[in-house]
Amino acid sequence: MKRDGRSRSEPEQGGGRGSSARRQRTAPDVRTHVGYLLMTLAQTLRAATAAAMAADGLNPRQFGLLRAICADGPISQSQLGQRMRIDRTTMVAFVDRLEALGFAERRRDEDDRRNHAVAATEAGRRVAERLEQVAQEVQATFLAPLSRAEQKTFTALLQKLMAGNDESARRHLAED
C-alpha cells in the first residue's frame, strides 16, 4: 500500500510523472509583474548607455554622479550620496574614479573646513556635456517604440511612481 492509500498496482491520477494535472499548474507569467518589467527595461537601458559611454571611462551611475556635481557642486560627498542614493563606500569609490579621470576634485568646504566638497573640473564639465547628448540619444532609441504622446505619459507615470515611493526608497537606503 502506498502512503496515499492506493495499492501499488493502482495508477496515479493524471497519468503519473509529467501528467496533464501537473502541466496545468504553471507559474504566473513574469511579464505581467511590474518589478520584472522595470528591472528588465532598466537593465536594457543601462547596458545600452554603458556601451555608449565606455569610451569616456564612465558607467551610467558615474555619469549621473558627475552630472549632479556639475549641477549642484561644489557639494559634500555626504549630501551627494543622499541625493543620488549611493552608500558611503560606493560614493568614495565613484569620486576616486572621477578624480583619477580628471573630471572632479575634492576641495575643502569653505563653510566647514573639516569637510571636503566635490567639484567638477573643466574637463569634467566638458565630458558631462558630451555624455548628456549621448544619454539623450540612447534614451531616444530606447523610447522609439512609443509615440511622442506615449513617451510623455510613460515619463510622467514613472515620475509619479518615484514621487509616491520616494520616502520608502530613502528609508530602505538608510537601512542598508
Backbone bond lengths (Angstrom), bond angles and torsions (degrees), N, CA, C in turn:
res aa  C-N    CA-C-N  psi(-1)  N-CA   C-N-CA  omega(-1)  CA-C   N-CA-C  phi
1 M - - - 1.440 - - 1.519 108.35 -
2 K 1.328 116.87 136.21 1.456 122.63 177.21 1.517 109.32 -83.95
3 R 1.335 115.88 164.42 1.466 121.23 -178.80 1.526 113.18 -59.54
4 D 1.341 117.13 -30.99 1.464 119.34 -176.82 1.530 112.61 -85.32
5 G 1.345 117.69 7.87 1.456 120.71 176.10 1.517 113.82 92.14
6 R 1.337 119.38 -3.98 1.459 120.98 178.71 1.519 109.08 -87.67
7 S 1.333 116.14 151.58 1.460 119.47 175.17 1.516 108.93 -76.03
8 R 1.298 117.04 160.90 1.461 121.49 -177.48 1.525 111.71 -60.55
9 S 1.321 117.84 -28.59 1.462 120.84 -178.42 1.529 112.86 -84.41
10 E 1.336 116.41 -14.21 1.465 120.55 -177.50 1.528 109.47 -80.42
11 P 1.343 118.18 125.71 1.472 120.32 -178.96 1.527 111.36 -71.98
12 E 1.354 115.22 154.87 1.471 120.51 175.54 1.516 108.98 -67.47
13 Q 1.334 115.22 150.29 1.454 120.17 173.32 1.520 108.14 -65.89
14 G 1.285 117.58 137.74 1.458 121.55 176.12 1.504 113.33 86.86
15 G 1.318 118.92 4.03 1.450 120.10 172.18 1.501 115.78 88.82
16 G 1.307 120.79 13.81 1.459 121.71 174.52 1.520 112.75 80.92
17 R 1.315 112.89 -151.67 1.462 121.14 -176.47 1.527 111.88 -53.69
18 G 1.338 116.54 133.93 1.458 120.28 179.15 1.510 112.63 71.68
19 S 1.302 116.47 20.24 1.459 120.04 -175.58 1.521 110.92 -64.80
20 S 1.323 114.00 163.28 1.457 118.95 179.14 1.525 110.32 -65.67
21 A 1.347 117.29 -29.27 1.462 119.93 178.08 1.530 109.72 -62.13
22 R 1.306 116.32 -42.61 1.465 119.60 177.98 1.516 111.40 -69.27
23 R 1.298 117.20 -40.42 1.463 120.70 -178.50 1.516 111.58 -64.45
24 Q 1.335 117.17 -26.18 1.453 120.55 179.70 1.524 111.29 -72.33
25 R 1.335 118.09 -26.18 1.465 121.75 178.66 1.521 109.19 -85.22
26 T 1.291 116.48 84.40 1.462 119.67 179.83 1.516 110.02 -103.30
27 A 1.311 114.46 154.84 1.460 120.15 177.81 1.524 108.89 -68.74
28 P 1.325 116.33 151.58 1.462 118.85 177.30 1.530 110.19 -63.00
29 D 1.279 115.85 151.35 1.456 121.37 179.91 1.529 109.15 -70.43
30 V 1.342 116.96 115.40 1.465 120.26 -177.42 1.520 112.31 -63.76
31 R 1.319 116.74 -19.88 1.465 119.52 179.75 1.526 112.92 -68.89
32 T 1.331 117.04 -3.03 1.460 120.95 175.40 1.528 111.47 -100.84
33 H 1.326 117.48 -3.30 1.463 122.07 -178.73 1.526 110.25 -91.93
34 V 1.322 116.09 122.81 1.464 121.56 -177.38 1.523 111.17 -57.55
35 G 1.327 117.40 -42.66 1.463 120.43 179.96 1.511 112.32 -58.97
36 Y 1.313 116.70 -45.47 1.458 121.14 178.00 1.526 111.08 -61.98
37 L 1.316 116.37 -45.74 1.467 120.45 -178.82 1.527 111.36 -62.57
38 L 1.339 116.68 -47.74 1.460 119.80 -179.42 1.530 111.44 -63.87
39 M 1.338 116.24 -43.14 1.463 119.94 179.87 1.526 111.19 -62.54
40 T 1.304 117.07 -45.80 1.462 121.02 -178.42 1.521 111.10 -64.87
41 L 1.326 116.96 -43.48 1.468 120.12 178.06 1.533 111.11 -65.40
42 A 1.332 116.44 -40.21 1.467 120.01 178.53 1.528 110.44 -63.03
43 Q 1.319 117.20 -41.49 1.460 120.64 178.67 1.531 110.85 -64.05
44 T 1.314 116.73 -40.80 1.464 121.10 178.63 1.524 111.00 -63.33
45 L 1.323 116.54 -47.70 1.466 120.83 -179.90 1.520 110.95 -65.62
46 R 1.315 116.89 -41.67 1.470 120.88 179.52 1.528 111.09 -62.35
47 A 1.316 117.48 -43.96 1.463 120.91 -179.71 1.522 110.92 -63.20
48 A 1.309 117.43 -43.33 1.466 120.54 179.30 1.526 110.81 -65.95
49 T 1.331 116.97 -40.76 1.457 120.91 179.20 1.525 110.33 -67.58
50 A 1.319 117.55 -43.13 1.471 121.47 178.99 1.525 111.05 -59.93
51 A 1.316 116.92 -43.75 1.463 120.20 179.33 1.521 110.96 -62.75
52 A 1.324 116.56 -39.64 1.468 120.56 -178.79 1.533 112.28 -71.18
53 M 1.325 117.56 -25.22 1.468 121.55 -176.97 1.526 113.84 -100.24
54 A 1.311 117.08 -6.45 1.467 121.18 -173.28 1.523 113.56 -55.93
55 A 1.311 117.56 -36.56 1.465 120.61 -177.34 1.528 112.19 -62.16
56 D 1.335 117.10 -26.05 1.463 120.92 179.14 1.523 112.68 -91.21
57 G 1.328 117.12 -0.12 1.456 121.00 175.60 1.515 115.83 80.20
58 L 1.312 117.85 12.26 1.454 121.42 -179.66 1.519 111.46 -117.33
59 N 1.346 114.99 149.36 1.455 118.70 170.98 1.529 106.95 -99.80
60 P 1.326 118.64 171.63 1.468 120.15 -176.33 1.530 114.67 -57.34
61 R 1.326 118.42 -39.01 1.478 119.83 179.21 1.525 111.07 -66.71
62 Q 1.328 116.68 -41.32 1.466 119.75 178.37 1.523 110.53 -65.07
63 F 1.321 116.61 -38.49 1.462 119.98 175.83 1.525 110.44 -62.84
64 G 1.331 116.94 -43.90 1.467 120.67 177.78 1.517 111.26 -59.05
65 L 1.309 116.11 -39.11 1.461 120.77 177.37 1.527 110.95 -65.88
66 L 1.316 117.03 -45.77 1.466 120.87 178.31 1.528 110.37 -61.09
67 R 1.312 116.95 -41.66 1.462 121.15 178.47 1.530 110.77 -60.84
68 A 1.340 116.80 -41.72 1.471 121.01 178.63 1.527 110.57 -66.80
69 I 1.314 117.45 -39.07 1.471 120.76 178.40 1.523 109.57 -64.17
70 C 1.313 117.05 -42.43 1.474 120.55 178.19 1.524 110.90 -62.22
71 A 1.316 117.16 -40.08 1.460 121.05 -176.78 1.528 112.49 -78.19
72 D 1.326 117.95 -38.43 1.459 121.64 -170.18 1.522 115.04 -113.97
73 G 1.329 117.24 -9.05 1.463 120.54 -172.35 1.502 113.25 -77.96
74 P 1.321 115.89 167.70 1.464 125.00 -7.01 1.537 111.31 -64.12
75 I 1.328 114.60 142.24 1.458 121.95 -175.83 1.522 108.26 -144.17
76 S 1.338 116.15 145.82 1.468 119.01 179.84 1.529 109.82 -68.31
77 Q 1.333 115.14 151.74 1.456 119.30 177.88 1.519 110.82 -60.50
78 S 1.319 116.76 -37.08 1.462 121.05 -179.77 1.532 110.98 -62.70
79 Q 1.325 116.62 -48.95 1.471 120.25 178.52 1.524 110.80 -62.32
80 L 1.323 115.63 -41.08 1.462 120.90 -179.70 1.528 110.48 -62.96
81 G 1.333 116.29 -43.68 1.460 121.02 178.51 1.514 112.34 -61.39
82 Q 1.335 116.55 -42.05 1.466 120.02 178.18 1.517 111.01 -64.51
83 R 1.311 116.40 -44.56 1.461 121.02 -178.36 1.527 111.42 -64.48
84 M 1.333 116.03 -40.17 1.466 120.76 -175.68 1.528 113.04 -92.09
85 R 1.355 115.94 -4.17 1.468 120.82 -177.62 1.522 111.48 59.86
86 I 1.317 114.25 48.99 1.461 121.36 179.36 1.526 107.14 -120.54
87 D 1.330 117.08 129.25 1.455 120.42 -179.42 1.534 110.74 -67.63
88 R 1.327 116.49 162.43 1.468 122.11 -173.45 1.525 113.50 -57.93
89 T 1.327 116.73 -46.05 1.461 120.78 -177.44 1.520 111.05 -62.28
90 T 1.316 116.57 -46.19 1.462 121.05 178.89 1.520 110.33 -65.42
91 M 1.321 116.99 -38.76 1.469 121.09 179.34 1.527 110.77 -59.93
92 V 1.321 117.37 -45.21 1.466 120.55 179.11 1.528 109.77 -59.75
93 A 1.323 116.91 -44.89 1.468 120.65 -179.91 1.529 110.99 -63.40
94 F 1.331 117.59 -41.60 1.468 121.00 179.41 1.524 111.10 -64.52
95 V 1.324 116.97 -45.78 1.464 119.51 -179.89 1.529 109.98 -66.15
96 D 1.326 116.98 -38.66 1.470 119.67 175.28 1.525 110.73 -57.76
97 R 1.330 116.03 -42.76 1.474 121.05 179.46 1.527 110.84 -63.72
98 L 1.333 117.27 -45.73 1.463 120.67 179.37 1.529 110.75 -63.50
99 E 1.332 117.42 -37.16 1.467 120.91 176.74 1.522 110.94 -66.01
100 A 1.328 116.74 -44.50 1.465 121.08 -179.12 1.524 111.81 -60.54
101 L 1.328 115.73 -33.68 1.468 120.64 178.76 1.531 112.21 -82.73
102 G 1.330 116.46 -7.65 1.460 120.39 -179.19 1.526 113.30 80.58
103 F 1.338 117.52 19.36 1.462 121.64 -177.21 1.531 113.00 -95.71
104 A 1.337 117.32 -18.06 1.467 121.30 -179.48 1.516 108.78 -148.78
105 E 1.332 113.69 162.71 1.463 118.96 176.73 1.522 108.82 -145.47
106 R 1.326 114.79 150.59 1.457 120.62 174.95 1.533 107.49 -91.35
107 R 1.329 115.33 135.34 1.461 121.77 178.20 1.520 108.63 -129.08
108 R 1.309 116.38 152.59 1.471 119.52 173.60 1.525 108.61 -62.87
109 D 1.327 115.67 134.29 1.452 121.25 177.66 1.525 108.48 -69.49
110 E 1.317 116.38 123.82 1.462 120.64 -177.41 1.527 112.22 -64.54
111 D 1.340 117.73 -29.50 1.457 121.45 -179.41 1.531 112.45 -82.95
112 D 1.313 117.07 -30.35 1.468 121.72 -179.23 1.520 108.07 -142.74
113 R 1.307 117.15 98.89 1.466 122.13 -172.54 1.527 113.21 -65.59
114 R 1.332 117.77 -10.48 1.473 119.99 176.05 1.521 110.81 -75.54
115 N 1.313 116.90 -21.56 1.465 122.29 -176.84 1.518 110.93 -103.25
116 H 1.317 113.46 159.61 1.459 120.14 174.56 1.521 109.12 -115.19
117 A 1.294 115.47 142.94 1.462 121.58 175.77 1.526 107.55 -108.36
118 V 1.306 115.33 150.73 1.465 121.25 178.02 1.518 107.75 -102.19
119 A 1.322 115.38 132.00 1.472 121.11 179.58 1.522 108.83 -131.33
120 A 1.322 115.56 148.90 1.464 120.89 176.28 1.518 109.37 -78.95
121 T 1.327 115.21 143.49 1.461 120.31 172.38 1.525 108.17 -86.43
122 E 1.306 115.66 172.15 1.470 118.88 176.94 1.527 110.47 -61.16
123 A 1.338 116.84 -40.71 1.475 120.66 177.00 1.524 110.12 -62.36
124 G 1.337 117.17 -38.63 1.454 121.23 178.31 1.513 111.90 -64.41
125 R 1.326 116.51 -40.05 1.469 119.90 178.11 1.531 111.03 -64.77
126 R 1.310 116.42 -40.14 1.476 119.75 179.52 1.527 111.12 -65.26
127 V 1.342 116.92 -46.69 1.465 119.22 -178.78 1.527 110.50 -67.64
128 A 1.334 117.68 -35.76 1.473 119.95 177.81 1.524 110.73 -63.14
129 E 1.313 116.15 -40.86 1.468 120.27 178.77 1.533 110.94 -63.68
130 R 1.324 116.07 -44.55 1.470 120.49 179.54 1.538 110.50 -65.36
131 L 1.333 116.78 -44.48 1.462 119.95 -178.14 1.525 112.42 -70.90
132 E 1.313 117.46 -24.97 1.468 120.15 174.31 1.528 109.42 -61.74
133 Q 1.318 116.04 -41.63 1.468 120.48 177.55 1.531 110.43 -65.69
134 V 1.336 116.94 -41.28 1.462 121.61 177.71 1.532 109.54 -61.01
135 A 1.320 116.68 -45.44 1.467 120.69 -179.62 1.529 111.15 -62.40
136 Q 1.324 116.91 -39.57 1.468 120.52 178.45 1.529 110.91 -64.06
137 E 1.330 116.73 -39.16 1.475 120.20 178.89 1.524 111.14 -66.81
138 V 1.339 116.84 -42.83 1.463 120.51 178.28 1.527 109.77 -63.04
139 Q 1.315 116.51 -43.63 1.464 120.97 179.22 1.522 111.22 -61.93
140 A 1.322 116.95 -41.94 1.469 120.31 179.22 1.523 110.52 -61.57
141 T 1.321 117.29 -41.77 1.465 121.40 178.09 1.527 110.50 -65.01
142 F 1.334 115.95 -43.43 1.460 121.55 -179.87 1.532 111.41 -61.21
143 L 1.325 116.77 -41.79 1.466 121.64 -176.98 1.533 113.63 -86.42
144 A 1.319 117.37 -2.99 1.464 121.66 -175.57 1.535 114.76 -53.95
145 P 1.344 120.01 -32.80 1.467 118.16 177.79 1.533 114.33 -64.36
146 L 1.328 117.17 -14.66 1.467 121.09 179.82 1.522 110.35 -99.56
147 S 1.308 116.52 148.59 1.466 120.76 173.33 1.532 108.08 -68.88
148 R 1.322 117.85 167.22 1.476 121.68 177.66 1.532 110.48 -58.17
149 A 1.313 116.50 -43.19 1.468 120.83 179.49 1.530 110.36 -63.61
150 E 1.330 116.62 -42.97 1.465 120.02 178.26 1.531 111.38 -64.76
151 Q 1.322 117.03 -37.81 1.468 120.45 177.51 1.524 110.83 -61.03
152 K 1.328 116.41 -44.53 1.469 120.35 178.89 1.525 110.63 -63.81
153 T 1.317 116.97 -43.30 1.466 121.21 179.50 1.524 110.43 -64.54
154 F 1.321 116.93 -45.32 1.465 122.52 179.34 1.527 110.45 -58.18
155 T 1.322 116.53 -47.55 1.462 121.33 179.86 1.521 110.73 -63.45
156 A 1.323 117.03 -43.66 1.465 120.85 179.22 1.529 111.26 -62.55
157 L 1.326 117.35 -40.04 1.457 120.52 178.93 1.528 111.28 -67.28
158 L 1.324 117.38 -40.68 1.471 120.31 176.62 1.529 110.48 -62.22
159 Q 1.331 116.79 -42.34 1.466 120.52 178.24 1.526 110.74 -63.11
160 K 1.309 117.02 -39.80 1.464 121.26 178.87 1.525 110.28 -64.35
161 L 1.326 117.03 -42.46 1.464 120.83 177.29 1.521 111.12 -63.40
162 M 1.325 117.14 -42.28 1.467 120.33 178.27 1.519 110.60 -61.87
163 A 1.307 117.23 -45.80 1.461 120.80 -179.14 1.529 110.74 -63.35
164 G 1.310 116.55 -40.28 1.455 120.53 -178.76 1.512 113.74 -72.87
165 N 1.312 117.22 -20.92 1.460 121.41 -178.19 1.516 112.96 -113.58
166 D 1.311 118.13 5.94 1.457 121.69 -173.74 1.522 112.58 -59.93
167 E 1.310 118.99 -48.43 1.465 121.20 -178.49 1.520 110.58 -62.38
168 S 1.319 116.46 -40.73 1.459 120.94 177.61 1.523 110.75 -61.46
169 A 1.312 116.60 -42.69 1.464 120.27 179.77 1.522 111.08 -64.70
170 R 1.316 117.48 -39.68 1.472 121.19 178.76 1.531 111.31 -65.07
171 R 1.334 117.43 -40.97 1.466 120.47 178.01 1.513 110.46 -62.61
172 H 1.341 116.65 -43.10 1.464 120.94 179.91 1.520 109.97 -60.91
173 L 1.332 117.88 -42.73 1.456 121.63 -179.66 1.529 109.97 -63.83
174 A 1.320 117.45 -40.54 1.469 121.26 -179.32 1.533 111.37 -64.93
175 E 1.334 117.17 -28.86 1.463 121.26 -179.72 1.514 112.05 -74.93
176 D 1.300 118.54 -25.05 1.471 121.56 -177.10 1.497 113.39 -70.57
